[in-house]
């Protein structure tokens, strides 16, 4: 089950699409995506932002068989090995990237509307990380959120911005 996006409405969706288009050919492409997956990812992501959710995006990746079975992984002592792609890769990728564009869009909206954004738990987890728990309820500067997520595509956001795969996201205050 995907994330509960409290402010996912037409305005937020339009801003998500703008943010995806802004990244253009610089979208994050997971090493888990096969060649077809890398070719289809931009359109699937854009479609999900317009009309779907992280769940519909994950289903499209899985149903389209767009993931590799194995990927090349660096060994700690040097060299490479082949590793199996995690069975949850489609969900993790879709959840993380959809959430990242949702947070970018919501930060833009907050800036336009002179509002703040608040961190909340959007997905139930069995055991929450202490660093995630500390972020819940915090008000964030939407300018910092927007710039931080634009820089790294949500892979390693700046300190204090929820990791897109943490089960956390933001809402308008």
ZADO-1210 file (C-alpha; in nm, 4 decimals, padded with zeros to 6 digits):
<atoms>
<atom x="00.0000" y="00.0000" z="00.0000" code="UNK" pos="1"/>
<atom x="00.1350" y="00.3396" z="-00.1002" code="UNK" pos="2"/>
<atom x="00.1656" y="00.6670" z="00.0774" code="UNK" pos="3"/>
<atom x="-00.1223" y="00.8838" z="00.2007" code="UNK" pos="4"/>
<atom x="-00.0701" y="01.2144" z="00.0183" code="UNK" pos="5"/>
<atom x="-00.2917" y="01.4642" z="00.2018" code="UNK" pos="6"/>
<atom x="-00.2541" y="01.7475" z="-00.0512" code="UNK" pos="7"/>
<atom x="-00.2589" y="01.5493" z="-00.3764" code="UNK" pos="8"/>
<atom x="-00.5091" y="01.7538" z="-00.5751" code="UNK" pos="9"/>
<atom x="-00.5215" y="01.9028" z="-00.9245" code="UNK" pos="10"/>
<atom x="-00.2959" y="02.1974" z="-00.8349" code="UNK" pos="11"/>
<atom x="-00.0324" y="01.9773" z="-00.6741" code="UNK" pos="12"/>
<atom x="-00.0464" y="01.7346" z="-00.9672" code="UNK" pos="13"/>
<atom x="00.0060" y="02.0187" z="-01.2167" code="UNK" pos="14"/>
<atom x="00.3113" y="02.1354" z="-01.0224" code="UNK" pos="15"/>
<atom x="00.4434" y="01.7771" z="-01.0070" code="UNK" pos="16"/>
<atom x="00.4259" y="01.7553" z="-01.3858" code="UNK" pos="17"/>
<atom x="00.6047" y="02.0910" z="-01.4156" code="UNK" pos="18"/>
<atom x="00.8813" y="01.9654" z="-01.1860" code="UNK" pos="19"/>
<atom x="00.9167" y="01.6436" z="-01.3871" code="UNK" pos="20"/>
<atom x="00.9324" y="01.8462" z="-01.7088" code="UNK" pos="21"/>
<atom x="01.1873" y="02.0792" z="-01.5481" code="UNK" pos="22"/>
<atom x="01.4168" y="01.7813" z="-01.4917" code="UNK" pos="23"/>
<atom x="01.3641" y="01.6742" z="-01.8541" code="UNK" pos="24"/>
<atom x="01.6435" y="01.4402" z="-01.9605" code="UNK" pos="25"/>
<atom x="01.7968" y="01.4611" z="-01.6143" code="UNK" pos="26"/>
<atom x="01.5415" y="01.2377" z="-01.4380" code="UNK" pos="27"/>
<atom x="01.6739" y="00.9857" z="-01.1888" code="UNK" pos="28"/>
<atom x="01.6978" y="00.6452" z="-01.3575" code="UNK" pos="29"/>
<atom x="01.7393" y="00.3571" z="-01.1161" code="UNK" pos="30"/>
<atom x="02.0099" y="00.1029" z="-01.1917" code="UNK" pos="31"/>
<atom x="01.7364" y="-00.1549" z="-01.1372" code="UNK" pos="32"/>
<atom x="01.5470" y="-00.0457" z="-01.4508" code="UNK" pos="33"/>
<atom x="01.6167" y="-00.2480" z="-01.7641" code="UNK" pos="34"/>
<atom x="01.6533" y="-00.0800" z="-02.1054" code="UNK" pos="35"/>
<atom x="01.2765" y="-00.0773" z="-02.1644" code="UNK" pos="36"/>
<atom x="01.2257" y="00.0557" z="-01.8111" code="UNK" pos="37"/>
<atom x="01.4676" y="00.3410" z="-01.8654" code="UNK" pos="38"/>
<atom x="01.2951" y="00.4300" z="-02.1919" code="UNK" pos="39"/>
<atom x="00.9439" y="00.4153" z="-02.0421" code="UNK" pos="40"/>
<atom x="01.0170" y="00.5645" z="-01.6987" code="UNK" pos="41"/>
<atom x="00.9716" y="00.9343" z="-01.7900" code="UNK" pos="42"/>
<atom x="00.6280" y="00.8750" z="-01.9421" code="UNK" pos="43"/>
<atom x="00.5151" y="00.6455" z="-01.6619" code="UNK" pos="44"/>
<atom x="00.6269" y="00.8937" z="-01.3970" code="UNK" pos="45"/>
<atom x="00.4521" y="01.1811" z="-01.5746" code="UNK" pos="46"/>
<atom x="00.1322" y="00.9757" z="-01.6164" code="UNK" pos="47"/>
<atom x="00.1313" y="00.8845" z="-01.2474" code="UNK" pos="48"/>
<atom x="00.1778" y="01.2495" z="-01.1504" code="UNK" pos="49"/>
<atom x="-00.1145" y="01.3516" z="-01.3710" code="UNK" pos="50"/>
<atom x="-00.3623" y="01.0786" z="-01.2849" code="UNK" pos="51"/>
<atom x="-00.2212" y="00.8141" z="-01.0533" code="UNK" pos="52"/>
<atom x="-00.0318" y="00.7436" z="-00.7360" code="UNK" pos="53"/>
<atom x="00.2879" y="00.5778" z="-00.6273" code="UNK" pos="54"/>
<atom x="00.0933" y="00.2497" z="-00.6291" code="UNK" pos="55"/>
<atom x="-00.0154" y="00.2859" z="-00.9926" code="UNK" pos="56"/>
<atom x="00.3425" y="00.3754" z="-01.0882" code="UNK" pos="57"/>
<atom x="00.4779" y="00.0682" z="-00.9071" code="UNK" pos="58"/>
<atom x="00.2173" y="-00.1514" z="-01.0777" code="UNK" pos="59"/>
<atom x="00.3156" y="-00.0139" z="-01.4192" code="UNK" pos="60"/>
<atom x="00.6836" y="-00.0899" z="-01.3553" code="UNK" pos="61"/>
<atom x="00.6117" y="-00.4400" z="-01.2294" code="UNK" pos="62"/>
<atom x="00.3429" y="-00.5210" z="-01.4861" code="UNK" pos="63"/>
<atom x="00.5577" y="-00.3942" z="-01.7705" code="UNK" pos="64"/>
<atom x="00.8489" y="-00.6112" z="-01.6549" code="UNK" pos="65"/>
<atom x="01.0704" y="-00.3043" z="-01.6545" code="UNK" pos="66"/>
<atom x="01.3211" y="-00.4201" z="-01.3934" code="UNK" pos="67"/>
<atom x="01.6393" y="-00.6179" z="-01.4357" code="UNK" pos="68"/>
<atom x="01.6697" y="-00.9508" z="-01.2591" code="UNK" pos="69"/>
<atom x="02.0240" y="-00.8710" z="-01.1476" code="UNK" pos="70"/>
<atom x="02.2474" y="-00.5673" z="-01.1324" code="UNK" pos="71"/>
<atom x="02.6184" y="-00.5064" z="-01.0984" code="UNK" pos="72"/>
<atom x="02.7177" y="-00.4265" z="-00.7406" code="UNK" pos="73"/>
<atom x="03.0503" y="-00.3018" z="-00.6091" code="UNK" pos="74"/>
<atom x="03.2201" y="-00.5299" z="-00.3554" code="UNK" pos="75"/>
<atom x="03.3463" y="-00.3713" z="-00.0315" code="UNK" pos="76"/>
<atom x="03.7059" y="-00.4824" z="-00.0977" code="UNK" pos="77"/>
<atom x="03.7048" y="-00.3868" z="-00.4646" code="UNK" pos="78"/>
<atom x="03.5716" y="-00.5368" z="-00.7826" code="UNK" pos="79"/>
<atom x="03.2139" y="-00.6147" z="-00.8747" code="UNK" pos="80"/>
<atom x="02.9626" y="-00.8922" z="-00.8353" code="UNK" pos="81"/>
<atom x="02.6117" y="-00.9566" z="-00.9609" code="UNK" pos="82"/>
<atom x="02.3275" y="-00.9206" z="-00.7116" code="UNK" pos="83"/>
<atom x="01.9553" y="-00.9887" z="-00.7364" code="UNK" pos="84"/>
<atom x="01.7298" y="-00.6863" z="-00.7700" code="UNK" pos="85"/>
<atom x="01.5157" y="-00.6690" z="-00.4534" code="UNK" pos="86"/>
<atom x="01.1615" y="-00.8003" z="-00.4985" code="UNK" pos="87"/>
<atom x="01.0313" y="-00.4667" z="-00.3647" code="UNK" pos="88"/>
<atom x="01.2350" y="-00.2557" z="-00.6093" code="UNK" pos="89"/>
<atom x="00.9320" y="-00.1506" z="-00.8161" code="UNK" pos="90"/>
<atom x="00.7547" y="-00.0232" z="-00.5048" code="UNK" pos="91"/>
<atom x="01.0600" y="00.1455" z="-00.3546" code="UNK" pos="92"/>
<atom x="01.1434" y="00.3246" z="-00.6796" code="UNK" pos="93"/>
<atom x="00.7862" y="00.4376" z="-00.7455" code="UNK" pos="94"/>
<atom x="00.7239" y="00.5453" z="-00.3877" code="UNK" pos="95"/>
<atom x="01.0486" y="00.7380" z="-00.3607" code="UNK" pos="96"/>
<atom x="01.0301" y="00.9227" z="-00.6899" code="UNK" pos="97"/>
<atom x="00.6572" y="00.9981" z="-00.6763" code="UNK" pos="98"/>
<atom x="00.7015" y="01.1303" z="-00.3219" code="UNK" pos="99"/>
<atom x="01.0015" y="01.3391" z="-00.4225" code="UNK" pos="100"/>
<atom x="00.8056" y="01.5150" z="-00.6990" code="UNK" pos="101"/>
<atom x="00.5065" y="01.5499" z="-00.4656" code="UNK" pos="102"/>
<atom x="00.7270" y="01.7217" z="-00.2055" code="UNK" pos="103"/>
<atom x="00.8818" y="01.9486" z="-00.4693" code="UNK" pos="104"/>
<atom x="00.5360" y="02.0436" z="-00.5955" code="UNK" pos="105"/>
<atom x="00.4029" y="02.1026" z="-00.2463" code="UNK" pos="106"/>
<atom x="00.7042" y="02.3165" z="-00.1586" code="UNK" pos="107"/>
<atom x="00.6379" y="02.5304" z="-00.4689" code="UNK" pos="108"/>
<atom x="00.2737" y="02.5589" z="-00.3729" code="UNK" pos="109"/>
<atom x="00.3629" y="02.6602" z="-00.0177" code="UNK" pos="110"/>
<atom x="00.5958" y="02.9299" z="-00.1509" code="UNK" pos="111"/>
<atom x="00.3216" y="03.0627" z="-00.3825" code="UNK" pos="112"/>
<atom x="00.0629" y="03.0592" z="-00.1038" code="UNK" pos="113"/>
<atom x="00.2999" y="03.1966" z="00.1662" code="UNK" pos="114"/>
<atom x="00.2611" y="02.8855" z="00.3799" code="UNK" pos="115"/>
<atom x="00.4888" y="02.6414" z="00.5559" code="UNK" pos="116"/>
<atom x="00.5069" y="02.2657" z="00.5161" code="UNK" pos="117"/>
<atom x="00.4948" y="02.0107" z="00.7970" code="UNK" pos="118"/>
<atom x="00.6463" y="01.6628" z="00.8020" code="UNK" pos="119"/>
<atom x="00.4111" y="01.3715" z="00.8684" code="UNK" pos="120"/>
<atom x="00.4155" y="00.9934" z="00.8446" code="UNK" pos="121"/>
<atom x="00.2376" y="00.8941" z="00.5246" code="UNK" pos="122"/>
<atom x="00.3030" y="00.5204" z="00.5472" code="UNK" pos="123"/>
<atom x="00.2753" y="00.2803" z="00.8331" code="UNK" pos="124"/>
<atom x="00.5994" y="00.1113" z="00.9247" code="UNK" pos="125"/>
<atom x="00.6695" y="-00.1706" z="01.1665" code="UNK" pos="126"/>
<atom x="00.9654" y="00.0025" z="01.3233" code="UNK" pos="127"/>
<atom x="01.0220" y="00.3730" z="01.2647" code="UNK" pos="128"/>
<atom x="01.3778" y="00.5015" z="01.2545" code="UNK" pos="129"/>
<atom x="01.4583" y="00.7490" z="01.5319" code="UNK" pos="130"/>
<atom x="01.5773" y="01.0085" z="01.2783" code="UNK" pos="131"/>
<atom x="01.2423" y="00.9822" z="01.0991" code="UNK" pos="132"/>
<atom x="01.0479" y="01.0105" z="01.4240" code="UNK" pos="133"/>
<atom x="01.2327" y="01.3327" z="01.5112" code="UNK" pos="134"/>
<atom x="01.1192" y="01.4956" z="01.1845" code="UNK" pos="135"/>
<atom x="00.7465" y="01.4309" z="01.2320" code="UNK" pos="136"/>
<atom x="00.5598" y="01.7515" z="01.3120" code="UNK" pos="137"/>
<atom x="00.8485" y="01.9796" z="01.2164" code="UNK" pos="138"/>
<atom x="00.7767" y="02.2828" z="01.0027" code="UNK" pos="139"/>
<atom x="01.0188" y="02.3144" z="00.7128" code="UNK" pos="140"/>
<atom x="01.1103" y="02.6098" z="00.4957" code="UNK" pos="141"/>
<atom x="00.9585" y="02.5222" z="00.1568" code="UNK" pos="142"/>
<atom x="01.2460" y="02.7022" z="-00.0222" code="UNK" pos="143"/>
<atom x="01.4977" y="02.4689" z="00.1443" code="UNK" pos="144"/>
<atom x="01.2847" y="02.1627" z="00.0621" code="UNK" pos="145"/>
<atom x="01.2455" y="02.2634" z="-00.3019" code="UNK" pos="146"/>
<atom x="01.6117" y="02.3446" z="-00.3594" code="UNK" pos="147"/>
<atom x="01.7347" y="02.0412" z="-00.1670" code="UNK" pos="148"/>
<atom x="01.5210" y="01.7988" z="-00.3660" code="UNK" pos="149"/>
<atom x="01.5999" y="01.9628" z="-00.6992" code="UNK" pos="150"/>
<atom x="01.9720" y="01.9194" z="-00.6422" code="UNK" pos="151"/>
<atom x="01.9835" y="01.5460" z="-00.5767" code="UNK" pos="152"/>
<atom x="01.6494" y="01.4160" z="-00.7054" code="UNK" pos="153"/>
<atom x="01.5650" y="01.2958" z="-00.3559" code="UNK" pos="154"/>
<atom x="01.8409" y="01.0371" z="-00.3420" code="UNK" pos="155"/>
<atom x="02.0300" y="01.2012" z="-00.0548" code="UNK" pos="156"/>
<atom x="01.8353" y="01.5146" z="00.0438" code="UNK" pos="157"/>
<atom x="01.9784" y="01.7836" z="00.2659" code="UNK" pos="158"/>
<atom x="01.9689" y="01.7313" z="00.6394" code="UNK" pos="159"/>
<atom x="01.6201" y="01.7774" z="00.7788" code="UNK" pos="160"/>
<atom x="01.4341" y="01.6959" z="00.4555" code="UNK" pos="161"/>
<atom x="01.2499" y="01.3623" z="00.4703" code="UNK" pos="162"/>
<atom x="01.4060" y="01.0865" z="00.2654" code="UNK" pos="163"/>
<atom x="01.1558" y="00.9947" z="-00.0047" code="UNK" pos="164"/>
<atom x="01.1647" y="00.6263" z="00.0990" code="UNK" pos="165"/>
<atom x="01.1290" y="00.6918" z="00.4720" code="UNK" pos="166"/>
<atom x="00.7492" y="00.6754" z="00.4788" code="UNK" pos="167"/>
<atom x="00.7515" y="01.0485" z="00.5538" code="UNK" pos="168"/>
<atom x="00.6308" y="01.3335" z="00.3384" code="UNK" pos="169"/>
<atom x="00.5018" y="01.6866" z="00.3854" code="UNK" pos="170"/>
<atom x="00.1685" y="01.8680" z="00.3945" code="UNK" pos="171"/>
<atom x="00.0653" y="02.2310" z="00.3762" code="UNK" pos="172"/>
<atom x="00.0328" y="02.4097" z="00.7095" code="UNK" pos="173"/>
</atoms>
